[in-house]
Amino acid sequence: MASMAVVNAVEAYLKAEHPDVAFRGLKDEGDAPPADGGTFVAIQYTVPDAEQASIGAPGSNVFRHTGAIRLVVSVGKKTVNPREAAVTLCDALAVTMRSKSISGVITHAPTSPVFDDRSDDGLYHVFSFSTPYQHDVLG
């Protein structure tokens, strides 16, 4: 799991950059998808890791936290051209995440979106992509 510093920075940034998107982040857990079957994006933090990046005086060492920010885009099937809408939103979100510095969280190149074909049987078309990140702290 990402640190709260990463969660707070990323979720505030995404919500500010895309105020028209219904995000479901760590702090939004328990919120159901929109009742109208509308679009929403789940924010997940995957493959977390931490390592000591420098050796020095106690309190002055750099500890690097890395992982991936996974955005899961769910577009209701009642949306006009839902798969196209999902990929278009993925593209916009990828631009927002690509090579940014977000309150000390450095993001890298996002992956291409992947379609979850199991969603053919559900209410939503689901696409996801991940953006690697790093966040340094002193300790």
Secondary structure as the mmCIF struct_conf table of DSSP 4:
data_model
#
loop_
_struct_conf.conf_type_id
_struct_conf.id
_struct_conf.beg_label_comp_id
_struct_conf.beg_label_asym_id
_struct_conf.beg_label_seq_id
_struct_conf.end_label_comp_id
_struct_conf.end_label_asym_id
_struct_conf.end_label_seq_id
HELX_RH_AL_P HELX_RH_AL_P1 MET A 4 GLU A 17
TURN_TY1_P TURN_TY1_P1 PRO A 19 ASP A 20
BEND BEND1 VAL A 21 VAL A 21
STRN STRN1 PHE A 23 ARG A 24
HELX_RH_3T_P HELX_RH_3T_P1 LEU A 26 ASP A 28
TURN_TY1_P TURN_TY1_P2 GLU A 29 GLY A 30
HELX_LH_PP_P HELX_LH_PP_P1 ASP A 31 PRO A 34
TURN_TY1_P TURN_TY1_P3 ALA A 35 ASP A 36
STRN STRN2 PHE A 40 GLN A 52
BEND BEND2 ALA A 57 ALA A 57
TURN_TY1_P TURN_TY1_P4 PRO A 58 GLY A 59
STRN STRN3 VAL A 62 GLY A 76
TURN_TY1_P TURN_TY1_P5 LYS A 77 LYS A 78
BEND BEND3 THR A 79 ASN A 81
HELX_RH_AL_P HELX_RH_AL_P2 PRO A 82 MET A 97
TURN_TY1_P TURN_TY1_P6 ARG A 98 SER A 99
STRN STRN4 SER A 101 ILE A 102
TURN_TY1_P TURN_TY1_P7 SER A 103 GLY A 104
STRN STRN5 VAL A 105 THR A 107
HELX_LH_PP_P HELX_LH_PP_P2 ALA A 109 PRO A 113
STRN STRN6 VAL A 114 ASP A 116
HELX_RH_3T_P HELX_RH_3T_P2 ASP A 117 ASP A 121
BEND BEND4 GLY A 122 LEU A 123
STRN STRN7 TYR A 124 LEU A 138
#
